């Protein structure tokens, strides 16, 4: 059974819905929302029901209007604008008629792909410490949902590094020393949590969803700077490893 609202609050709720005002204080009782394309409802904000789901490294966010209980035996969704009949004797325009763009009920977003940076650079000597960091930070993407700007926020919560020499790490950044010369490919995947906010509300909606973004591998050269015929050359293979290397 839905709780009946006092008359003055029912009037306020109806006026707010018609004017597309989403003051949550004006809405005190909700009926069951329509099923959303994204699946189960996971939150409601203002007069909107929000749901989301993940596919691969993308998140889809769906929204629909909530039904508002206005009294015994009555309910209302966001009403469609009333059609007005043309004045008597007036001509119906046939050209230049403005058409409304349909409001999006479903949007898709993904986190920005992280990148790997080696400090001081991606060319080091054996047994020399190199700092490996990622530019993965908390950031938001803006999408237009039901006519309102909606923020989809991605926050890095987990990291997985593989350094190409059978070493791995789950730190956000790390220092590492390669013990032998060669070309090593540093790989990183970052897991992001997902939060939502429908503007101008200040309320973030937390979701249990996560996505994973994979950085492009960083080639890291471990070797020595040598002078071959008077020319400085960075050598990553010795003659025993690669007899056809420069200078062998």
Secondary structure as GFF3:
##gff-version 3
##sequence-region A 1 248
A	DSSP	alpha_helix	7	18	.	.	.	ID=ss1
A	DSSP	three_ten_helix	24	26	.	.	.	ID=ss2
A	DSSP	beta_strand	43	45	.	.	.	ID=ss3
A	DSSP	beta_strand	48	55	.	.	.	ID=ss4
A	DSSP	beta_strand	58	65	.	.	.	ID=ss5
A	DSSP	beta_strand	68	71	.	.	.	ID=ss6
A	DSSP	beta_strand	74	76	.	.	.	ID=ss7
A	DSSP	beta_strand	106	109	.	.	.	ID=ss8
A	DSSP	beta_strand	116	119	.	.	.	ID=ss9
A	DSSP	beta_strand	123	124	.	.	.	ID=ss10
A	DSSP	beta_strand	129	134	.	.	.	ID=ss11
A	DSSP	beta_strand	139	145	.	.	.	ID=ss12
A	DSSP	beta_strand	148	162	.	.	.	ID=ss13
A	DSSP	beta_strand	168	169	.	.	.	ID=ss14
A	DSSP	beta_strand	174	177	.	.	.	ID=ss15
A	DSSP	beta_strand	182	198	.	.	.	ID=ss16
A	DSSP	beta_strand	205	214	.	.	.	ID=ss17
A	DSSP	beta_strand	218	222	.	.	.	ID=ss18
A	DSSP	beta_strand	224	228	.	.	.	ID=ss19
A	DSSP	beta_strand	231	235	.	.	.	ID=ss20
###
